[in-house]
Amino acid sequence: MSVIPEFEFVSAAACRDKKVGNCPQVALNVPGVVALRDSEHPDTVVTMTPDQWVMLTGAIRAGEFDPGV
């Protein structure tokens, strides 16, 4: 049985305002793991490698996941 590491999640500065609802949170404190969660659903955690994180954030910056609204 594997032990789940103690992630230290942080939110972007814009999400720290109490008027903002749910926000994505990221934990980078466990070596070799990037963890993501939604502040409204903190029990659901998605993990990836740092390389996968770089690919994901690059794709987001490039607009690959824009909703096209």
N, C-alpha and C positions, 0 to 999 in steps of 0.2 A: 504494500500500500504506500503510495507516494504522499508526501507531506506538502500541503499547499503553502507556498511562501507567504509571508506577511507583506503584502503590497502596501505602499504608501502612495495613495492616489492624490493627484492634484488637478485642479481645474484651471482653465485659462483665466486670465485676469478679468475678462469681460463677464465671465460666469460667476465671479465671486460676489456680485451684486445680489442682494437678497430678493430683488424684484425679478430676477431671471429665474425661470423654472428649471427644467432639467438641462444638464450639460454633460458633454463627454468628459471623462476623467482619465488620466493617464498615470501609470506608475512605471518608473524607470529605475527603482532602487534594487531590483533583483538582477544580478549579473546574467547577461544572456537572454533576458526576457523583457518584453514590453507588454504591459497589461492594460487593457481598455475596459471601461464600463460606463454605463449611463447612470448619472446621479439618482435618477428615479428608480432604478433597478440595480442597486449595488451588489446584489447576490449573483448576478450574471456577469462573469468576467471572461473576456476573450484575451488569449495570449498569442504572441507571435515572437519571432526572432527580431533582433535589431535590423537585419537586412530586409526582412519583410516589412518592417515599419518604414524604412527608407523608401521602399517601392510604393507602399500605400500612400505616404504623405506626398511623394513626388507625383503620383497619379492624381491625387486630390488637387494639388497646386496646378496641374496641367488641365484641370477641368473635366477629367474623365468621368467623374461621378456627379457632375452637376445635374440637378433634377430636370432641367429644361423647362422650367415653369415660365 
